[in-house]
Amino acid sequence: MKKIILSLVLTLCMCMGLAGCKEAGDIEDSSYVLAMGIEKTEHGYLIDYSCADFTKAQDNQGTKVPSKSIVYTGKSLNDANQKFERSQPKKLNFGHLKVIVFTNGQMDDTMIEELLDHSDIAKSVLVLKSRKTLKELFSIEKNLPISFGEYMAKGIESSPKVKKPKDLSLGRIYGRR
């Protein structure tokens, strides 16, 4: 009797293990944010989500996927994220985020805190500041063969002016590693 119960329990455990993740979904169900631009306005923020554009990706490109920007306004990052997810059929995925750029030469402490507290944004993401506006900065994206995030990250890593690119990460700049 004990052998039968034990074998039933083991069989049940194996079936549950083989069932897979209940949260797992298709790659097409997410918008993979590869870069973000943040511009402070008098009413909150403009946030540019530069997401992987798989419609432009070619089979032989490997990891070289172009990106496409979508801009949302919000009083906070969370507000803009919610607006994005209400208007788009895909869920935001920050797992591949490489670069966050603050535009108009302004970094915002409130936004930095939100980024640090966001559970899906890695502390290794590069944080940069640009004098350009959001529109000016991301205007080159449509002409790039790779994503804007990959373009910016490679530019920082290969720049002779930047000795330690990792020192520009969200966690290192703001003390949370």
Number of C-alpha atoms within 10 A of each C-alpha: 6 7 8 9 10 11 12 12 12 12 12 12 11 11 11 11 10 9 8 9 9 6 5 8 9 6 10 11 13 17 21 23 25 26 29 25 26 26 22 21 12 6 9 15 21 21 24 24 27 26 27 25 17 16 9 12 17 12 10 7 11 8 12 15 21 27 28 19 22 11 16 18 21 19 15 16 22 14 14 21 17 16 14 20 13 11 8 12 12 15 16 19 16 21 12 18 23 24 26 23 24 24 22 17 14 14 18 12 10 10 18 15 11 14 19 18 11 14 10 14 18 19 21 17 21 25 23 18 15 15 12 14 16 22 13 10 16 18 11 10 18 14 11 13 15 19 25 29 26 22 17 17 18 13 12 19 14 11 12 9 9 13 11 12 15 17 14 18 23 24 19 16 14 14 10 10 12
